[in-house]
């Protein structure tokens, strides 16, 4: 069963339909985007993120007929993600397929195939009884992973860190895994150490928003702690990557969200205390066991 | 508050006793500008109650979610962890849910851990909205939460 999070954004005619991820799991509703301004609003409010923002970028380019200006505008709103590299991929595709919308379609189709291949590669290195701890949400790729494991005669059990404050783990990943009837449990982010200590998990799998050739990654806040703890408990930590660059990870801007968003999901209207909200963290390569690139290439430490 | 505005803070974990709060107040007077980092401490959002108590005493606080602790250690924003434990048993310190997570992160980043006897909050003071606040999703598949034991070699 494919999750609607596999393709949370689609283009129909002159309208982009964006799955409102902030409404999940209570409601599966779509927002209409007809202009760059609409797209930036949806992006800024985190109605979509991760693979959704990749699709939103590509379709906004197709809609407006622009690439570089769109990349600049998107990067202002979500500074950590590498929209410039994505723009480069799109420009490269237009060399072969000059019509922008056709080039976008070919990239999107290719990305889905690549995600399936990437899941197969990861499945090959996971244990037979994979007890997988994950954080945030990788847009349906864990379902591809479970399918790939099953085809190899392996089993998968998932443990999902709730991923505060936006709860991508408990609202999105738990929801899509349950709909796919896969065994899954949700945990408080702070329970990860106990889970590892008790041997309940034997591997960690996460996505990454950015990665470098050296192997450092940037991913959802909380990823670094999981990697450090997994390293301490000798549990392998695998990362799904795309477009690794030969840059210093510390040079990448880490987005900090408005502090009031820390309390979005809590009851009451405040006043709330002063809060910190770095949206991502850096995990150095030395705490990562393996990288599975979007091209399907596997590198192990 | 931006992360760059935090020079170095005292990270608190567990429920501070009145003596503990008095100690933090004294430390703050001695070190002007000291910031107390108060994590959410799920599943009961203890941090929200504790931050109110500290602010009433004039203590400057910054609230974080539990999964932000890693980046605070990574960026050297934690000078000391003040761990309010519940009890000591069999060469282990017993603390609230998440105690192993925070103590191990402190240990791995060579951050000193100050041990203090903690308090308990009355059941009525606990935010039982737990995982998702106002959404109130029915979680049938939630890991059981409870107190955690931390081996002394991690703390020392």
Interface residues (C-beta under 8 A of the other chain):
Chain A: X25 X26 X135 X159 X161 X162 X163 X164 X165 X167 X170 X171 X174 X178 X184 X185 X186 X187 X188 X189 X190 X191 X192 X193 X194 X195 X197 X221 X222 X223 X224 X225 X226 X228 X229 X232 X254 X256 X259 X262 X265 X266 X267 X272 X273 X274 X275 X276 X277 X278 X281 X282
Chain B: X1 X2 X3 X6 X38 X39 X40 X41 X42 X43 X45 X48 X51 X52 X55 X61 X62 X63 X64 X65 X66 X67 X68 X69 X70 X71 X72 X74 X97 X98 X100 X101 X102 X104 X105 X108 X127 X129 X131 X132 X133 X134 X135 X137 X139 X141 X142 X143 X145 X148
